[in-house]
Amino acid sequence: MSSILTQARTLFHQTLVDSGTLIIDNNGIASNADRSQETSRKIALSIARKLRAREVARRLNGQTTGGNFENAVSEFLRSSFPRFAPLRPGAWRIENVGARRGEYHLARFEPYTHLDDLANAIEKDNTLRAVLGNSYAISPDVLVIRDPEPDDHINIDEHLVDEDSGLHAPIRAMNNTHGILHAVVSCKWTLRSDRAQNARSEALSLIRNRKGRTPHIAVVTAEPTPSRLASLALGTGDVDCVYHFALPELIAAVEQSGNDEAQSMLNSLLDGKRLRDISDLVLDLTV
């Protein structure tokens, strides 16, 4: 029998197919391909066929496709990550921010609750507004949140904490009423150069504006072209790692394409540990 993780991955792909997000149009072009690039078309079509995408007259518009992809990623994490409690216990929530981005969502969670005060101060001070602008603004897609724990749960096996120590740690519910941001997952159906740079900018904002531990910063994408994957995955210092929605299928498709440059670039990303499968994300979040 397949593992829970394998089943969740299969359901994730089926959700993309059933929602019309991953399709093959009447011209034989997969919905995540760049129509103008032959390598992209070949690789994307091979992946789509392996995932049993249907032939549909035309693809969905970009906004619908992006929303469907975010929903599928959040449902995948919701169905799988909490099942790994033996590796990472806790009270977990997965939130798809979606249309609520404008509410400045991150300020609801540690270590970003101070951003609410900053936003209010900027609103009242033209000098601050001129200096900072919206450099602190972050628009997340999917959040992985851990709720703080009551002392009776922390002390369930041993008397670990009391009222004399550990009085500022946010993991204790007596110290903190906010959820703790464990991970931010950016969802990019495809990666054009501007989308790659947006993901980097958001990651750097997350790092700069925190008051506490940096959450996991991950990007999940269905981009089929290794060179475009490299535009985001290569290098360190911003995103933890880029996760492909179908990495084994991508590897096979690139091999079949006969494009030596694409093969070399993909090998560099794999050997450099900068590209993994979406199923790896679940396990990486337990660390």
C-alpha positions as CSV (number, residue, x, y, z in Angstrom):
1,M,0.0,0.0,0.0
2,S,1.2,3.5,-0.8
3,S,2.3,5.7,2.1
4,I,0.2,8.6,3.3
5,L,2.7,11.0,1.7
6,T,2.5,9.3,-1.7
7,Q,-1.3,9.2,-1.5
8,A,-1.3,12.9,-0.7
9,R,1.0,13.7,-3.6
10,T,-1.2,11.7,-6.0
11,L,-4.3,13.5,-4.8
12,F,-2.5,16.8,-5.2
13,H,-1.9,16.1,-8.9
14,Q,-5.4,14.8,-9.4
15,T,-6.8,18.0,-7.9
16,L,-4.8,20.1,-10.4
17,V,-6.2,17.9,-13.2
18,D,-9.8,17.9,-12.0
19,S,-9.8,21.6,-11.5
20,G,-8.7,22.3,-15.1
21,T,-5.4,23.8,-13.8
22,L,-3.2,21.3,-15.5
23,I,-4.5,20.6,-19.0
24,I,-3.4,20.1,-22.5
25,D,-5.0,22.4,-25.0
26,N,-6.2,21.7,-28.6
27,N,-2.7,22.6,-29.9
28,G,-1.0,20.0,-27.7
29,I,0.4,22.6,-25.3
30,A,0.3,22.0,-21.5
31,S,-1.1,24.8,-19.4
32,N,2.2,25.4,-17.5
33,A,4.2,25.7,-20.7
34,D,5.6,28.9,-22.4
35,R,4.0,28.7,-25.8
36,S,6.9,30.6,-27.4
37,Q,9.6,28.2,-26.1
38,E,10.1,24.8,-27.7
39,T,11.9,23.2,-24.7
40,S,9.2,24.5,-22.3
41,R,6.5,23.0,-24.5
42,K,8.2,19.6,-24.8
43,I,9.0,19.2,-21.1
44,A,5.6,20.5,-19.9
45,L,3.7,18.2,-22.3
46,S,5.6,15.2,-21.1
47,I,4.9,16.0,-17.4
48,A,1.2,16.6,-18.2
49,R,0.9,13.3,-19.9
50,K,2.6,11.5,-17.1
51,L,0.1,13.1,-14.7
52,R,-2.8,12.2,-17.0
53,A,-3.9,15.7,-17.8
54,R,-7.0,16.0,-19.9
55,E,-7.2,17.6,-23.3
56,V,-9.3,20.8,-23.0
57,A,-10.1,23.5,-25.5
58,R,-8.4,26.3,-23.7
59,R,-6.6,27.0,-20.4
60,L,-8.0,28.9,-17.5
61,N,-7.1,32.6,-17.0
62,G,-3.9,33.3,-15.0
63,Q,-5.7,34.5,-11.8
64,T,-7.9,31.4,-11.6
65,T,-4.9,29.1,-12.3
66,G,-2.8,30.8,-9.6
67,G,-5.7,30.5,-7.1
68,N,-6.3,26.9,-7.9
69,F,-2.6,26.1,-7.5
70,E,-2.5,27.8,-4.1
71,N,-5.5,25.9,-2.9
72,A,-4.0,22.6,-4.1
73,V,-0.7,23.3,-2.3
74,S,-2.4,24.3,0.9
75,E,-4.7,21.2,0.9
76,F,-1.7,19.0,0.2
77,L,0.1,20.4,3.2
78,R,-3.0,20.3,5.4
79,S,-3.6,16.6,4.6
80,S,0.0,15.5,5.1
81,F,2.2,17.7,7.4
82,P,0.2,17.2,10.6
83,R,0.5,13.5,10.2
84,F,4.2,13.7,10.9
85,A,3.6,14.6,14.5
86,P,6.2,11.9,15.6
87,L,8.8,14.1,13.9
88,R,7.3,17.5,14.7
89,P,4.6,17.5,17.4
90,G,2.5,20.6,17.8
91,A,-0.9,22.1,17.2
92,W,-0.7,23.1,13.5
93,R,-2.8,25.1,11.1
94,I,-2.3,25.6,7.4
95,E,-3.8,28.9,6.0
96,N,-4.2,29.8,2.4
97,V,-4.2,33.6,2.6
98,G,-5.6,34.1,-0.9
99,A,-7.8,37.2,-1.3
100,R,-7.0,38.3,2.3
101,R,-3.5,39.4,1.5
102,G,-4.5,43.0,1.7
103,E,-5.3,42.7,5.4
104,Y,-1.5,42.6,6.1
105,H,-1.8,39.0,7.3
106,L,1.6,38.4,8.8
107,A,1.1,40.9,11.7
108,R,-1.2,38.3,13.2
109,F,1.6,36.0,14.0
110,E,4.9,35.8,15.8
111,P,7.6,37.0,15.0
112,Y,5.8,39.7,13.0
113,T,3.2,41.2,15.4
114,H,5.2,44.4,15.7
115,L,4.5,45.2,12.0
116,D,1.0,46.3,13.0
117,D,2.5,49.0,15.2
118,L,4.9,49.9,12.4
119,A,2.1,50.2,9.9
120,N,0.1,52.5,12.3
121,A,3.2,54.6,13.0
122,I,3.9,55.1,9.2
123,E,0.3,56.0,8.6
124,K,0.6,58.9,11.1
125,D,4.1,60.1,10.1
126,N,4.9,61.4,6.6
127,T,8.7,61.2,7.3
128,L,8.5,57.5,8.2
129,R,6.3,56.9,5.1
130,A,8.9,58.6,2.9
131,V,11.8,56.6,4.4
132,L,10.2,53.2,4.7
133,G,7.4,53.3,2.1
134,N,6.0,49.8,1.9
135,S,9.4,48.0,2.2
136,Y,8.0,46.0,5.2
137,A,4.9,44.7,3.2
138,I,4.9,41.0,2.6
139,S,2.1,39.2,0.6
140,P,2.2,35.5,1.5
141,D,0.4,32.7,-0.2
142,V,0.3,29.7,2.2
143,L,1.2,29.9,5.9
144,V,2.1,27.0,8.3
145,I,1.3,28.1,11.8
146,R,1.9,26.5,15.2
147,D,-0.3,27.5,18.1
148,P,1.3,28.2,21.5
149,E,1.1,25.4,24.1
150,P,-0.6,25.7,27.5
151,D,1.7,24.8,30.5
152,D,-0.3,21.7,31.4
153,H,0.5,20.2,28.0
154,I,4.2,21.2,28.2
155,N,4.3,19.6,31.7
156,I,2.4,16.5,30.7
157,D,5.3,14.1,31.3
158,E,7.6,16.2,33.5
159,H,7.4,19.5,35.4
160,L,9.4,21.4,32.8
161,V,8.2,25.0,33.2
162,D,6.8,27.1,36.0
163,E,6.1,30.8,36.8
164,D,9.7,31.6,37.6
165,S,11.4,31.0,34.2
166,G,10.7,30.9,30.5
167,L,8.5,34.0,30.8
168,H,9.1,35.4,27.4
169,A,9.2,32.4,25.0
170,P,6.2,32.7,22.6
171,I,5.7,28.9,22.6
172,R,4.0,29.2,26.0
173,A,0.4,30.2,25.8
174,M,0.7,32.2,29.1
175,N,3.2,34.4,27.3
176,N,1.7,34.7,23.9
177,T,-1.8,34.7,22.4
178,H,-0.6,34.7,18.7
179,G,0.1,31.8,16.4
180,I,3.8,31.3,15.6
181,L,4.7,31.4,11.9
182,H,6.6,28.2,11.1
183,A,6.7,28.5,7.3
184,V,5.8,30.7,4.4
185,V,5.1,28.9,1.2
186,S,5.0,31.0,-2.0
187,C,3.1,29.4,-4.9
188,K,4.2,30.2,-8.4
189,W,2.4,28.2,-11.2
190,T,5.2,29.3,-13.6
191,L,8.3,31.4,-13.2
192,R,8.9,34.3,-15.5
193,S,11.8,36.6,-14.5
194,D,9.5,39.0,-12.6
195,R,7.8,36.3,-10.6
196,A,11.2,34.9,-9.6
197,Q,12.3,38.3,-8.3
198,N,9.0,38.8,-6.5
199,A,9.6,35.6,-4.6
200,R,13.2,36.7,-3.7
201,S,12.0,40.1,-2.5
202,E,9.3,38.6,-0.3
203,A,11.8,36.2,1.2
204,L,14.3,39.0,2.0
205,S,11.4,41.0,3.6
206,L,10.6,38.0,5.8
207,I,14.2,37.8,6.9
208,R,14.7,41.5,7.5
209,N,11.5,42.3,9.3
210,R,11.2,39.5,11.8
211,K,11.7,39.8,15.6
212,G,12.6,36.2,16.3
213,R,13.5,33.0,14.4
214,T,13.2,33.1,10.6
215,P,10.3,30.9,9.4
216,H,10.9,28.3,6.7
217,I,10.7,30.2,3.4
218,A,9.8,27.9,0.5
219,V,8.6,28.3,-3.1
220,V,6.5,25.7,-4.9
221,T,6.2,25.9,-8.7
222,A,5.1,24.0,-11.7
223,E,7.6,25.8,-14.0
224,P,8.9,23.2,-16.5
225,T,12.1,25.0,-17.8
226,P,15.3,24.3,-15.8
227,S,16.8,27.7,-16.7
228,R,13.8,29.5,-15.2
229,L,13.9,27.3,-12.2
230,A,17.6,28.3,-11.8
231,S,16.6,32.0,-11.8
232,L,15.1,31.5,-8.4
233,A,16.7,28.3,-7.1
234,L,20.4,29.1,-7.6
235,G,22.2,30.9,-4.8
236,T,21.5,31.1,-1.1
237,G,20.4,33.7,1.5
238,D,16.8,34.1,0.6
239,V,14.5,31.1,0.0
240,D,15.3,27.8,1.7
241,C,14.7,25.8,-1.4
242,V,12.5,25.6,-4.5
243,Y,10.1,22.7,-4.6
244,H,8.8,21.4,-7.9
245,F,5.2,20.1,-8.1
246,A,6.4,17.0,-10.0
247,L,10.1,16.6,-9.7
248,P,10.5,12.9,-10.8
249,E,8.3,13.6,-13.8
250,L,10.4,16.7,-14.6
251,I,13.6,14.8,-14.5
252,A,12.3,12.2,-16.9
253,A,10.9,14.8,-19.2
254,V,14.2,16.7,-19.4
255,E,16.0,13.5,-20.1
256,Q,13.6,12.7,-22.9
257,S,13.8,16.2,-24.4
258,G,17.4,15.6,-25.6
259,N,18.3,19.2,-24.5
260,D,21.9,18.9,-23.1
261,E,21.8,22.5,-21.7
262,A,18.5,21.8,-19.8
263,Q,19.9,18.5,-18.5
264,S,23.1,20.1,-17.3
265,M,21.2,23.0,-15.5
266,L,18.8,20.6,-13.9
267,N,21.6,18.4,-12.7
268,S,23.3,21.5,-11.2
269,L,20.1,22.3,-9.2
270,L,19.7,18.8,-8.0
271,D,23.4,18.3,-7.1
272,G,23.4,21.7,-5.4
273,K,20.4,20.7,-3.3
274,R,18.4,23.7,-4.5
275,L,15.5,21.9,-6.1
276,R,13.3,19.2,-4.5
277,D,9.9,17.6,-4.9
278,I,6.8,18.9,-3.2
279,S,6.7,15.8,-1.2
280,D,10.1,16.7,0.3
281,L,8.7,19.9,1.5
282,V,6.5,18.1,4.1
283,L,9.5,16.3,5.6
284,D,11.7,19.5,5.4
285,L,9.0,21.3,7.5
286,T,9.6,18.8,10.3
287,V,13.2,20.0,10.9
